[in-house]
Amino acid sequence: MASDILIVDDEEDIRELVAGILSDEGHETRTAHDADSALAAIADRAPRLIFLDIWLQGSRLDGLALLDEIKTMHPNMPVVMISGHG
């Protein structure tokens, strides 16, 4: 069974690039552009893994604050922090 992976990044190009690579490897992917859409996606169906942008420009929560929220709700959820800014 393919993994359900949520990619959270404010930059559409990054979301689509990561989703495309993971899809090519047989994984089911979903994307979210900000904290609220990420929390809604998680509430709808908890993913097996989250790739989370550390910055999340223009979002109510940055990536670190969103990580705290995710870990409060799902303490065992694996999250990989990513950044396009080095």
Secondary structure, DSSP 8 states (H G I E B T S, - for coil): ---EEEEE-S-HHHHHHHHHHHHHTT-EEEEESSHHHHHHHHHHS--SEEEEES--TTSSS-HHHHHHHHHHH-TT--EEEE-S--
